[in-house]
Amino acid sequence: MRLAFTNFSLKSPTGKKSGRFFLALFLGIFLFLTHPMLCQAGFASSTPFTGASWELVGEYPILGSNGAVQSVCATEDYIICIENFNDLTTEPDVVSAYYKNDTDADGNPVTQYSLAHQVRDADFAHANGMAYNPVTHEILVSGYSSPDASNYGCIFRLDPDTLEQKERIQLSTSYNILGIDYLPSTGGYLIQTDADGGYGFKLLDVSLQVVDDWGTYPFDFYMENFQDLCVSGDLFFLFPLTMHLGIGNFIQTYSLSQKTLLADDTVDFGFSDDITINEPEGLCETNPGEFIAIVNVTKADGGRYVQFYRTRVSYLFTVSTSAAEHGSVSEGGEVSRGEEKTVSYTADEGFRLAKLSVDGLYLPVTEYPDSYTFSDIQKDHTLAVTFEPVPTATPTPTATATPTETPAITQTPEPAISKAPASSTVSFSSVASHFAAFWKGTVHAASWFRHLASAGASLFARIRKADPVFLAMPFVLLVLILLFVLRLRYVRRIRRERSRKALEHGRRTYEELVREFTEDPKDEEVSIDELLLTIDELQKEEQKNT
């Protein structure tokens, strides 16, 4: 394939070459190499929208007086729409996120298709097309026409979380871009050019460089213009603009590999009688084979709304089974949406089912011993089984009695046991020898520990069953004992302190008597006998206190 590059370079807002080129190139090569190995489901028909029925699932007012919701895409959690607030000015447009599922990103229950949040802070030109890239987690918006000449041939990068515009990139100065969508097979994009580009299709790589130009496409369907496009597998779909032709609405199906138009299918949305004007604008795939179409409508009372219509087309899902050793598994295959598929498995003789894995999760083999049924199939499934040998019981050998001669029994007279008198003493060596004999002959260590553990467990069990008041009694008793000990220690300390003071007082009295006697031995008031008596009493008191 010859590569054709347009005359522009991908730059960041600062003017420097963006490093995203190399990252996007790497991701594109990775997806290209791994995509053929993926097992994917597909449409049951090459024209899936033939005879499709549509259901109205949401209706929301258009905010701008001259506004219209122009494009739609689906992320993991949201359906994103852009309302061109005023096509005649560069006023900021309205970006809205609606809940794609009945739970939000955190798993909280929500009303499906209800409004989650809105942002209005940037102009996206006409915002005719949108594409969500799950690898880079960003949205690309094809601007199409705009009063601002600098928006010509531009696409815009949009953050799917904040709904804010990140960057504007000009792809061409010779054509505008009507529609855009992501190509999982290459990591690049498919775009449709406007009348200036001859209403053609081009394939872009991950860095937004043109790698395949289909040229001016020979459309054989009469139309005014085209809306956004939607890629799914090898097919892509778009709404031709026929609003003012009076011929109704149509959806076109194309093949990427064949580069050809496969079908023009009439679309019947089943509009209510009060709708006077309608314009289908965009299509996105929310789940495999499930699509949401956005339609701008004007009612008889002048009210202007965007309506969400849902359809589920015929779709084939794949049930994959893996061959297993020592047994057989029935083949899988393609199954239509909503149908069921039973997979059977049988073990060889001498083997049995050991493991059953369904979509990567192990299930109890006792509940599904020989088969498993997938009911109401809405996605691809996998099943794998493992067999193991049936364990064989090992026979217990029977003991054979061997006749032996009975030896003669010689009785040994027991030694006389003499009691030691009560006042006798036992030596340490004697006690040790008796204990050793007891340990070796009477109680084995392991048995003793087992008895101890058993007794402890029994005691613990009884304590657990005991009354709470009874369990608290030991703690109360312990507290009382501690208080008694503390009080006793306190009383003894007080008594010692009093004795110390009394002794100190006695010593002072003794010293005074000695000093008085020494200074005046003839003093009649203190005789030698009194002094000796006093000293003797003091010594007795000191000994008593000690």
Order of alpha helices (4+ residues) and beta strands (2+ residues): alpha-beta-beta-beta-beta-beta-beta-beta-beta-beta-beta-beta-beta-beta-beta-beta-beta-beta-beta-beta-beta-beta-beta-beta-beta-beta-beta-beta-beta-beta-alpha-alpha-alpha-alpha
